[in-house]
Amino acid sequence: MNSWKLPAIVPFGRWYCPLLPKKVAVNTIGGKPLKLPRIDQPSKGDIDEWHGKYVEHLKAHYARHADEFAKYNESKELEVW
């Protein structure tokens, strides 16, 4: 912030409207779904267990297709936050 209480930012994006994001390629792949149970009152342990299974399924799916998209992601690592 400055003395006028305005953030010091410089928008960048498309040449005709810098507030719009830059145009980038988006690739989508499909795969076999992970079957998850319906748990009406899940415990913390249930959530951790099924979240772990979901993340592993996602990582395995990414690993099967990592070489196809290596030009977009040099490290070939999937980041799960």
Secondary structure, DSSP 8 states (H G I E B T S, - for coil): --TTS-------SBTTBTTS-------------------SS--HHHHHHHHHHHHHHHHHHHHHHTTTTTTT-TT------
